[in-house]
Amino acid sequence: MSTAHHSRKSPPLDCELNQRDAQVSACDGREEIVLVGLDGAEQRLCPAHAAALWLTDPTLRFSAKTRPEGISAVMRQAFGHGGGRR
């Protein structure tokens, strides 16, 4: 058996990897959202970036790896924070 220690820390989100300026982050939200394209490729994103992609690409779907709280966070980002009783 191997005694190598594996990191339990999640890999960085795809939106964090694509950021050029580490000082300025457009990410919003802590949940990890996993969107899947038609080709099966997964993208791990913050709720803000996931909402932007999900709204502009109708072929993306939420992976079962995304928790319900994460999907709720994407919906809040996509459609506003209102959503209360009237």
Biopython code that builds the backbone (N, CA, C, O; Angstrom):
import numpy as np
from Bio.PDB.StructureBuilder import StructureBuilder

atoms = [
    (1, "MET", "N", (0.837, -1.194, 0.000)),
    (1, "MET", "CA", (0.000, 0.000, 0.000)),
    (1, "MET", "C", (0.872, 1.244, 0.000)),
    (1, "MET", "O", (1.954, 1.272, 0.587)),
    (2, "SER", "N", (0.394, 2.227, -0.644)),
    (2, "SER", "CA", (1.122, 3.480, -0.711)),
    (2, "SER", "C", (0.868, 4.298, 0.558)),
    (2, "SER", "O", (-0.241, 4.324, 1.091)),
    (3, "THR", "N", (1.905, 4.950, 1.015)),
    (3, "THR", "CA", (1.744, 5.807, 2.187)),
    (3, "THR", "C", (1.732, 7.272, 1.787)),
    (3, "THR", "O", (1.777, 8.150, 2.649)),
    (4, "ALA", "N", (1.673, 7.546, 0.488)),
    (4, "ALA", "CA", (1.652, 8.931, 0.026)),
    (4, "ALA", "C", (0.387, 9.616, 0.516)),
    (4, "ALA", "O", (-0.697, 9.034, 0.501)),
    (5, "HIS", "N", (0.537, 10.833, 0.939)),
    (5, "HIS", "CA", (-0.602, 11.612, 1.407)),
    (5, "HIS", "C", (-1.242, 12.324, 0.224)),
    (5, "HIS", "O", (-0.567, 12.997, -0.556)),
    (6, "HIS", "N", (-2.527, 12.166, 0.108)),
    (6, "HIS", "CA", (-3.263, 12.850, -0.944)),
    (6, "HIS", "C", (-3.966, 14.051, -0.346)),
    (6, "HIS", "O", (-4.522, 13.980, 0.749)),
    (7, "SER", "N", (-3.936, 15.144, -1.069)),
    (7, "SER", "CA", (-4.580, 16.359, -0.593)),
    (7, "SER", "C", (-6.087, 16.175, -0.608)),
    (7, "SER", "O", (-6.645, 15.661, -1.578)),
    (8, "ARG", "N", (-6.742, 16.590, 0.454)),
    (8, "ARG", "CA", (-8.203, 16.542, 0.509)),
    (8, "ARG", "C", (-8.808, 17.849, 0.016)),
    (8, "ARG", "O", (-10.026, 17.969, -0.120)),
    (9, "LYS", "N", (-7.960, 18.813, -0.246)),
    (9, "LYS", "CA", (-8.442, 20.103, -0.722)),
    (9, "LYS", "C", (-8.961, 19.956, -2.150)),
    (9, "LYS", "O", (-8.342, 19.282, -2.973)),
    (10, "SER", "N", (-10.080, 20.577, -2.437)),
    (10, "SER", "CA", (-10.657, 20.521, -3.773)),
    (10, "SER", "C", (-9.726, 21.195, -4.768)),
    (10, "SER", "O", (-9.005, 22.129, -4.417)),
    (11, "PRO", "N", (-9.741, 20.724, -6.002)),
    (11, "PRO", "CA", (-8.947, 21.420, -7.015)),
    (11, "PRO", "C", (-9.531, 22.804, -7.249)),
    (11, "PRO", "O", (-10.715, 23.028, -6.995)),
    (12, "PRO", "N", (-8.713, 23.738, -7.731)),
    (12, "PRO", "CA", (-9.250, 25.083, -7.960)),
    (12, "PRO", "C", (-10.364, 25.051, -8.998)),
    (12, "PRO", "O", (-10.365, 24.211, -9.898)),
    (13, "LEU", "N", (-11.298, 25.962, -8.865)),
    (13, "LEU", "CA", (-12.396, 26.063, -9.814)),
    (13, "LEU", "C", (-11.851, 26.512, -11.158)),
    (13, "LEU", "O", (-10.850, 27.226, -11.218)),
    (14, "ASP", "N", (-12.506, 26.094, -12.240)),
    (14, "ASP", "CA", (-12.058, 26.466, -13.573)),
    (14, "ASP", "C", (-12.041, 27.980, -13.755)),
    (14, "ASP", "O", (-11.166, 28.508, -14.441)),
    (15, "CYS", "N", (-12.993, 28.683, -13.151)),
    (15, "CYS", "CA", (-13.025, 30.131, -13.314)),
    (15, "CYS", "C", (-11.827, 30.781, -12.607)),
    (15, "CYS", "O", (-11.338, 31.818, -13.056)),
    (16, "GLU", "N", (-11.347, 30.178, -11.501)),
    (16, "GLU", "CA", (-10.165, 30.697, -10.823)),
    (16, "GLU", "C", (-8.913, 30.436, -11.636)),
    (16, "GLU", "O", (-7.992, 31.253, -11.637)),
    (17, "LEU", "N", (-8.867, 29.308, -12.327)),
    (17, "LEU", "CA", (-7.707, 28.978, -13.132)),
    (17, "LEU", "C", (-7.563, 29.914, -14.329)),
    (17, "LEU", "O", (-6.450, 30.194, -14.773)),
    (18, "ASN", "N", (-8.684, 30.391, -14.847)),
    (18, "ASN", "CA", (-8.663, 31.238, -16.030)),
    (18, "ASN", "C", (-8.437, 32.706, -15.716)),
    (18, "ASN", "O", (-8.282, 33.508, -16.637)),
    (19, "GLN", "N", (-8.414, 33.078, -14.458)),
    (19, "GLN", "CA", (-8.251, 34.477, -14.083)),
    (19, "GLN", "C", (-6.813, 34.907, -14.298)),
    (19, "GLN", "O", (-5.885, 34.216, -13.877)),
    (20, "ARG", "N", (-6.628, 36.016, -14.936)),
    (20, "ARG", "CA", (-5.276, 36.495, -15.216)),
    (20, "ARG", "C", (-4.733, 37.338, -14.080)),
    (20, "ARG", "O", (-3.530, 37.325, -13.818)),
    (21, "ASP", "N", (-5.592, 38.060, -13.411)),
    (21, "ASP", "CA", (-5.153, 38.940, -12.328)),
    (21, "ASP", "C", (-5.688, 38.384, -11.015)),
    (21, "ASP", "O", (-6.880, 38.491, -10.726)),
    (22, "ALA", "N", (-4.815, 37.797, -10.234)),
    (22, "ALA", "CA", (-5.224, 37.167, -8.982)),
    (22, "ALA", "C", (-5.750, 38.179, -7.970)),
    (22, "ALA", "O", (-6.459, 37.803, -7.037)),
    (23, "GLN", "N", (-5.418, 39.444, -8.138)),
    (23, "GLN", "CA", (-5.867, 40.474, -7.206)),
    (23, "GLN", "C", (-7.344, 40.812, -7.410)),
    (23, "GLN", "O", (-8.019, 41.229, -6.470)),
    (24, "VAL", "N", (-7.841, 40.635, -8.620)),
    (24, "VAL", "CA", (-9.223, 40.980, -8.927)),
    (24, "VAL", "C", (-9.978, 39.688, -9.241)),
    (24, "VAL", "O", (-9.720, 39.042, -10.256)),
    (25, "SER", "N", (-10.896, 39.324, -8.377)),
    (25, "SER", "CA", (-11.658, 38.107, -8.584)),
    (25, "SER", "C", (-13.114, 38.456, -8.850)),
    (25, "SER", "O", (-13.735, 39.205, -8.096)),
    (26, "ALA", "N", (-13.647, 37.905, -9.927)),
    (26, "ALA", "CA", (-15.055, 38.121, -10.250)),
    (26, "ALA", "C", (-15.913, 36.998, -9.682)),
    (26, "ALA", "O", (-17.132, 36.996, -9.855)),
    (27, "CYS", "N", (-15.281, 36.046, -9.007)),
    (27, "CYS", "CA", (-16.019, 34.910, -8.447)),
    (27, "CYS", "C", (-16.902, 35.382, -7.302)),
    (27, "CYS", "O", (-16.530, 36.261, -6.524)),
    (28, "ASP", "N", (-18.077, 34.777, -7.221)),
    (28, "ASP", "CA", (-19.013, 35.129, -6.168)),
    (28, "ASP", "C", (-19.710, 33.857, -5.710)),
    (28, "ASP", "O", (-20.352, 33.169, -6.504)),
    (29, "GLY", "N", (-19.581, 33.557, -4.449)),
    (29, "GLY", "CA", (-20.207, 32.377, -3.882)),
    (29, "GLY", "C", (-19.177, 31.321, -3.542)),
    (29, "GLY", "O", (-18.111, 31.254, -4.154)),
    (30, "ARG", "N", (-19.506, 30.496, -2.559)),
    (30, "ARG", "CA", (-18.565, 29.483, -2.099)),
    (30, "ARG", "C", (-18.849, 28.096, -2.654)),
    (30, "ARG", "O", (-17.962, 27.243, -2.681)),
    (31, "GLU", "N", (-20.075, 27.868, -3.093)),
    (31, "GLU", "CA", (-20.434, 26.542, -3.561)),
    (31, "GLU", "C", (-19.679, 26.196, -4.838)),
    (31, "GLU", "O", (-19.384, 27.068, -5.655)),
    (32, "GLU", "N", (-19.374, 24.926, -4.996)),
    (32, "GLU", "CA", (-18.757, 24.467, -6.229)),
    (32, "GLU", "C", (-19.847, 23.937, -7.137)),
    (32, "GLU", "O", (-20.592, 23.029, -6.770)),
    (33, "ILE", "N", (-19.933, 24.511, -8.322)),
    (33, "ILE", "CA", (-20.945, 24.134, -9.292)),
    (33, "ILE", "C", (-20.265, 23.321, -10.387)),
    (33, "ILE", "O", (-19.227, 23.722, -10.912)),
    (34, "VAL", "N", (-20.848, 22.192, -10.726)),
    (34, "VAL", "CA", (-20.301, 21.372, -11.800)),
    (34, "VAL", "C", (-21.313, 21.374, -12.940)),
    (34, "VAL", "O", (-22.408, 20.823, -12.823)),
    (35, "LEU", "N", (-20.919, 22.007, -14.048)),
    (35, "LEU", "CA", (-21.743, 22.017, -15.249)),
    (35, "LEU", "C", (-21.150, 21.029, -16.243)),
    (35, "LEU", "O", (-19.931, 20.889, -16.340)),
    (36, "VAL", "N", (-22.025, 20.344, -16.985)),
    (36, "VAL", "CA", (-21.592, 19.335, -17.936)),
    (36, "VAL", "C", (-22.117, 19.697, -19.315)),
    (36, "VAL", "O", (-23.295, 20.012, -19.482)),
    (37, "GLY", "N", (-21.226, 19.647, -20.303)),
    (37, "GLY", "CA", (-21.605, 19.908, -21.683)),
    (37, "GLY", "C", (-22.069, 18.646, -22.381)),
    (37, "GLY", "O", (-22.046, 17.564, -21.794)),
    (38, "LEU", "N", (-22.489, 18.775, -23.621)),
    (38, "LEU", "CA", (-22.966, 17.629, -24.394)),
    (38, "LEU", "C", (-21.885, 16.573, -24.580)),
    (38, "LEU", "O", (-22.186, 15.386, -24.709)),
    (39, "ASP", "N", (-20.628, 17.003, -24.595)),
    (39, "ASP", "CA", (-19.520, 16.068, -24.777)),
    (39, "ASP", "C", (-19.116, 15.377, -23.478)),
    (39, "ASP", "O", (-18.207, 14.547, -23.469)),
    (40, "GLY", "N", (-19.794, 15.721, -22.374)),
    (40, "GLY", "CA", (-19.499, 15.114, -21.085)),
    (40, "GLY", "C", (-18.404, 15.817, -20.307)),
    (40, "GLY", "O", (-18.081, 15.415, -19.190)),
    (41, "ALA", "N", (-17.828, 16.864, -20.883)),
    (41, "ALA", "CA", (-16.766, 17.611, -20.200)),
    (41, "ALA", "C", (-17.362, 18.398, -19.038)),
    (41, "ALA", "O", (-18.375, 19.083, -19.183)),
    (42, "GLU", "N", (-16.709, 18.285, -17.878)),
    (42, "GLU", "CA", (-17.166, 18.987, -16.681)),
    (42, "GLU", "C", (-16.416, 20.290, -16.515)),
    (42, "GLU", "O", (-15.224, 20.386, -16.808)),
    (43, "GLN", "N", (-17.141, 21.298, -16.036)),
    (43, "GLN", "CA", (-16.547, 22.578, -15.660)),
    (43, "GLN", "C", (-16.922, 22.837, -14.215)),
    (43, "GLN", "O", (-18.100, 22.802, -13.860)),
    (44, "ARG", "N", (-15.928, 23.096, -13.378)),
    (44, "ARG", "CA", (-16.165, 23.403, -11.964)),
    (44, "ARG", "C", (-16.043, 24.912, -11.802)),
    (44, "ARG", "O", (-14.991, 25.497, -12.059)),
    (45, "LEU", "N", (-17.139, 25.530, -11.372)),
    (45, "LEU", "CA", (-17.219, 26.986, -11.352)),
    (45, "LEU", "C", (-17.845, 27.489, -10.064)),
    (45, "LEU", "O", (-18.479, 26.739, -9.323)),
    (46, "CYS", "N", (-17.651, 28.783, -9.814)),
    (46, "CYS", "CA", (-18.363, 29.442, -8.724)),
    (46, "CYS", "C", (-19.782, 29.741, -9.223)),
    (46, "CYS", "O", (-20.025, 29.693, -10.428)),
    (47, "PRO", "N", (-20.721, 30.048, -8.323)),
    (47, "PRO", "CA", (-22.100, 30.319, -8.748)),
    (47, "PRO", "C", (-22.229, 31.455, -9.767)),
    (47, "PRO", "O", (-23.051, 31.369, -10.678)),
    (48, "ALA", "N", (-21.434, 32.513, -9.628)),
    (48, "ALA", "CA", (-21.548, 33.650, -10.549)),
    (48, "ALA", "C", (-21.151, 33.261, -11.965)),
    (48, "ALA", "O", (-21.866, 33.568, -12.918)),
    (49, "HIS", "N", (-20.020, 32.589, -12.106)),
    (49, "HIS", "CA", (-19.585, 32.169, -13.437)),
    (49, "HIS", "C", (-20.486, 31.075, -13.998)),
    (49, "HIS", "O", (-20.755, 31.044, -15.199)),
    (50, "ALA", "N", (-20.954, 30.177, -13.134)),
    (50, "ALA", "CA", (-21.865, 29.126, -13.586)),
    (50, "ALA", "C", (-23.164, 29.723, -14.115)),
    (50, "ALA", "O", (-23.688, 29.264, -15.130)),
    (51, "ALA", "N", (-23.689, 30.744, -13.435)),
    (51, "ALA", "CA", (-24.921, 31.390, -13.881)),
    (51, "ALA", "C", (-24.728, 32.025, -15.251)),
    (51, "ALA", "O", (-25.582, 31.895, -16.128)),
    (52, "ALA", "N", (-23.609, 32.711, -15.431)),
    (52, "ALA", "CA", (-23.338, 33.362, -16.713)),
    (52, "ALA", "C", (-23.259, 32.338, -17.843)),
    (52, "ALA", "O", (-23.822, 32.555, -18.916)),
    (53, "LEU", "N", (-22.573, 31.241, -17.613)),
    (53, "LEU", "CA", (-22.462, 30.212, -18.647)),
    (53, "LEU", "C", (-23.789, 29.515, -18.883)),
    (53, "LEU", "O", (-24.184, 29.296, -20.028)),
    (54, "TRP", "N", (-24.478, 29.165, -17.807)),
    (54, "TRP", "CA", (-25.736, 28.439, -17.902)),
    (54, "TRP", "C", (-26.790, 29.248, -18.665)),
    (54, "TRP", "O", (-27.575, 28.690, -19.432)),
    (55, "LEU", "N", (-26.800, 30.555, -18.448)),
    (55, "LEU", "CA", (-27.767, 31.415, -19.137)),
    (55, "LEU", "C", (-27.451, 31.584, -20.621)),
    (55, "LEU", "O", (-28.354, 31.821, -21.423)),
    (56, "THR", "N", (-26.188, 31.466, -20.987)),
    (56, "THR", "CA", (-25.798, 31.715, -22.380)),
    (56, "THR", "C", (-25.603, 30.448, -23.195)),
    (56, "THR", "O", (-25.524, 30.521, -24.421)),
    (57, "ASP", "N", (-25.522, 29.288, -22.553)),
    (57, "ASP", "CA", (-25.328, 28.032, -23.275)),
    (57, "ASP", "C", (-26.396, 27.031, -22.845)),
    (57, "ASP", "O", (-26.266, 26.397, -21.798)),
    (58, "PRO", "N", (-27.451, 26.884, -23.648)),
    (58, "PRO", "CA", (-28.568, 26.018, -23.257)),
    (58, "PRO", "C", (-28.222, 24.530, -23.233)),
    (58, "PRO", "O", (-29.029, 23.724, -22.771)),
    (59, "THR", "N", (-27.044, 24.152, -23.717)),
    (59, "THR", "CA", (-26.675, 22.738, -23.714)),
    (59, "THR", "C", (-26.075, 22.297, -22.388)),
    (59, "THR", "O", (-25.946, 21.098, -22.143)),
    (60, "LEU", "N", (-25.705, 23.238, -21.529)),
    (60, "LEU", "CA", (-25.103, 22.879, -20.247)),
    (60, "LEU", "C", (-26.171, 22.393, -19.268)),
    (60, "LEU", "O", (-27.300, 22.884, -19.260)),
    (61, "ARG", "N", (-25.788, 21.422, -18.448)),
    (61, "ARG", "CA", (-26.690, 20.933, -17.407)),
    (61, "ARG", "C", (-25.903, 20.793, -16.111)),
    (61, "ARG", "O", (-24.676, 20.695, -16.119)),
    (62, "PHE", "N", (-26.620, 20.786, -15.014)),
    (62, "PHE", "CA", (-25.981, 20.615, -13.710)),
    (62, "PHE", "C", (-25.642, 19.140, -13.512)),
    (62, "PHE", "O", (-26.451, 18.261, -13.809)),
    (63, "SER", "N", (-24.467, 18.887, -13.021)),
    (63, "SER", "CA", (-24.058, 17.524, -12.694)),
    (63, "SER", "C", (-24.698, 17.116, -11.373)),
    (63, "SER", "O", (-25.054, 17.965, -10.556)),
    (64, "ALA", "N", (-24.839, 15.819, -11.175)),
    (64, "ALA", "CA", (-25.335, 15.308, -9.895)),
    (64, "ALA", "C", (-24.342, 15.614, -8.779)),
    (64, "ALA", "O", (-24.686, 15.512, -7.601)),
    (65, "LYS", "N", (-23.123, 15.987, -9.134)),
    (65, "LYS", "CA", (-22.106, 16.353, -8.147)),
    (65, "LYS", "C", (-22.391, 17.718, -7.524)),
    (65, "LYS", "O", (-21.821, 18.062, -6.488)),
    (66, "THR", "N", (-23.271, 18.494, -8.154)),
    (66, "THR", "CA", (-23.621, 19.816, -7.634)),
    (66, "THR", "C", (-24.709, 19.664, -6.581)),
    (66, "THR", "O", (-25.764, 19.082, -6.831)),
    (67, "ARG", "N", (-24.429, 20.196, -5.408)),
    (67, "ARG", "CA", (-25.410, 20.109, -4.311)),
    (67, "ARG", "C", (-26.589, 21.042, -4.583)),
    (67, "ARG", "O", (-26.435, 22.038, -5.290)),
    (68, "PRO", "N", (-27.764, 20.732, -4.031)),
    (68, "PRO", "CA", (-28.933, 21.597, -4.229)),
    (68, "PRO", "C", (-28.682, 23.048, -3.814)),
    (68, "PRO", "O", (-29.199, 23.972, -4.441)),
    (69, "GLU", "N", (-27.894, 23.246, -2.764)),
    (69, "GLU", "CA", (-27.576, 24.610, -2.334)),
    (69, "GLU", "C", (-26.804, 25.358, -3.411)),
    (69, "GLU", "O", (-26.971, 26.565, -3.588)),
    (70, "GLY", "N", (-25.968, 24.638, -4.119)),
    (70, "GLY", "CA", (-25.203, 25.252, -5.204)),
    (70, "GLY", "C", (-26.094, 25.664, -6.352)),
    (70, "GLY", "O", (-25.924, 26.743, -6.919)),
    (71, "ILE", "N", (-27.046, 24.809, -6.701)),
    (71, "ILE", "CA", (-27.986, 25.150, -7.772)),
    (71, "ILE", "C", (-28.811, 26.357, -7.368)),
    (71, "ILE", "O", (-29.079, 27.230, -8.193)),
    (72, "SER", "N", (-29.220, 26.417, -6.102)),
    (72, "SER", "CA", (-29.960, 27.587, -5.608)),
    (72, "SER", "C", (-29.124, 28.850, -5.726)),
    (72, "SER", "O", (-29.642, 29.909, -6.080)),
    (73, "ALA", "N", (-27.838, 28.743, -5.431)),
    (73, "ALA", "CA", (-26.948, 29.906, -5.535)),
    (73, "ALA", "C", (-26.841, 30.376, -6.980)),
    (73, "ALA", "O", (-26.793, 31.580, -7.233)),
    (74, "VAL", "N", (-26.805, 29.449, -7.927)),
    (74, "VAL", "CA", (-26.753, 29.815, -9.345)),
    (74, "VAL", "C", (-28.048, 30.514, -9.743)),
    (74, "VAL", "O", (-28.014, 31.511, -10.463)),
    (75, "MET", "N", (-29.185, 30.005, -9.286)),
    (75, "MET", "CA", (-30.468, 30.622, -9.622)),
    (75, "MET", "C", (-30.560, 32.045, -9.054)),
    (75, "MET", "O", (-31.095, 32.946, -9.701)),
    (76, "ARG", "N", (-30.035, 32.236, -7.843)),
    (76, "ARG", "CA", (-30.020, 33.593, -7.267)),
    (76, "ARG", "C", (-29.151, 34.513, -8.109)),
    (76, "ARG", "O", (-29.522, 35.661, -8.357)),
    (77, "GLN", "N", (-28.001, 34.023, -8.550)),
    (77, "GLN", "CA", (-27.124, 34.835, -9.393)),
    (77, "GLN", "C", (-27.798, 35.140, -10.734)),
    (77, "GLN", "O", (-27.706, 36.257, -11.243)),
    (78, "ALA", "N", (-28.470, 34.144, -11.294)),
    (78, "ALA", "CA", (-29.051, 34.304, -12.622)),
    (78, "ALA", "C", (-30.290, 35.196, -12.628)),
    (78, "ALA", "O", (-30.482, 35.993, -13.547)),
    (79, "PHE", "N", (-31.129, 35.060, -11.603)),
    (79, "PHE", "CA", (-32.425, 35.731, -11.628)),
    (79, "PHE", "C", (-32.622, 36.759, -10.529)),
    (79, "PHE", "O", (-33.724, 37.281, -10.364)),
    (80, "GLY", "N", (-31.599, 37.052, -9.792)),
    (80, "GLY", "CA", (-31.700, 38.066, -8.762)),
    (80, "GLY", "C", (-31.913, 37.468, -7.394)),
    (80, "GLY", "O", (-32.266, 36.297, -7.256)),
    (81, "HIS", "N", (-31.692, 38.288, -6.384)),
    (81, "HIS", "CA", (-31.743, 37.832, -5.002)),
    (81, "HIS", "C", (-33.129, 37.981, -4.395)),
    (81, "HIS", "O", (-33.332, 37.596, -3.243)),
    (82, "GLY", "N", (-34.085, 38.527, -5.131)),
    (82, "GLY", "CA", (-35.433, 38.758, -4.605)),
    (82, "GLY", "C", (-36.094, 37.464, -4.190)),
    (82, "GLY", "O", (-35.793, 36.926, -3.125)),
    (83, "GLY", "N", (-36.961, 36.974, -4.990)),
    (83, "GLY", "CA", (-37.562, 35.668, -4.811)),
    (83, "GLY", "C", (-38.321, 35.435, -3.521)),
    (83, "GLY", "O", (-38.603, 34.285, -3.184)),
    (84, "GLY", "N", (-38.656, 36.459, -2.803)),
    (84, "GLY", "CA", (-39.401, 36.270, -1.544)),
    (84, "GLY", "C", (-40.883, 36.306, -1.779)),
    (84, "GLY", "O", (-41.346, 36.234, -2.918)),
    (85, "ARG", "N", (-41.634, 36.418, -0.700)),
    (85, "ARG", "CA", (-43.096, 36.525, -0.813)),
    (85, "ARG", "C", (-43.466, 37.937, -1.241)),
    (85, "ARG", "O", (-42.737, 38.896, -0.986)),
    (86, "ARG", "N", (-44.581, 38.037, -1.879)),
    (86, "ARG", "CA", (-45.052, 39.364, -2.312)),
    (86, "ARG", "C", (-46.176, 39.831, -1.446)),
    (86, "ARG", "O", (-46.703, 40.924, -1.655)),
]
sb = StructureBuilder()
sb.init_structure("model")
sb.init_model(0)
sb.init_chain("A")
sb.init_seg("    ")
for serial, (resi, resn, name, xyz) in enumerate(atoms, 1):
    if name == "N":
        sb.init_residue(resn, " ", resi, " ")
    sb.init_atom(name, np.array(xyz, "f"), 0.0, 1.0, " ", f" {name:<3s}", serial, name[0])
structure = sb.get_structure()
